[in-house]
Amino acid sequence: MLSVIINTCALGPSSEEVRGSGGKSSLHAWRRYALRNFILPLYTSRPINVIVVGEWEPGPYYRYLHVPSQYFSCVDALHQRQVAFEAARLESELFLFQHDDHAIFDLFFNRHADVFSPRRWTHLRSAEAERLNSGEDDGYICGHAAIYRREVLERCPWGNVPPVFTWDVEHTKQIQAAGFKIAWDAFDVYDVEFGAEPWK
């Protein structure tokens, strides 16, 4: 079974102060709307294990783990993801970790790797899909969303990643040093955060 772990601070007491892409306001009202009305219904309608971790609310068809923000930035994802992984470690072989402003419609991907880093897109500025930075050109695993085999996170835990803005780059270095195989462009993920800029 696949476990989908979504980290969020969208209902945190300081959610409107947290900065998103490029240091701009994260528009958490839109993230709340997307998570409640679109992302969670999309995932909970599938036979997968769904966990929301961070600052959110309990609900049907998913498990909620309350892990308050400490850094009030994307760095909080590290501790939140570690807590969720430990809670779900024995439930799945594969783990999709993602932020609360992304969605995946098709969960089929090449299974001949240890980590699956996606192609990242948005439809929010045009009817035509616009390709966004996924890290593949610079050789790092996409921090917005990626799928990991259990053993990768057992040997390279989120809790050992330096708490820096570029934590996805640092985690990739640890994973590569451990000898794990990364599949680039393994599936498609869509940025669904209305108004977020700049998209790079």
Secondary structure, 3 states (H helix, E strand, C coil): CEEEEEEECCCCCCCCCCECHHHCECCHHHHHHHHHHHHHHHHHCCCCEEEEEECCCCCCCCEEEECCCCCCCCCHHHHHHHHHHHHHCCCCCEEEEEECCEECCCCCCCCCCCEECCEEEECCCCCCCEEECCCHHHCCCCCCEEEEEHHHHHHCCHHHCCCCCCHHHHHHHHHHHCCCCEECCCCEEEECCCCCCCCC
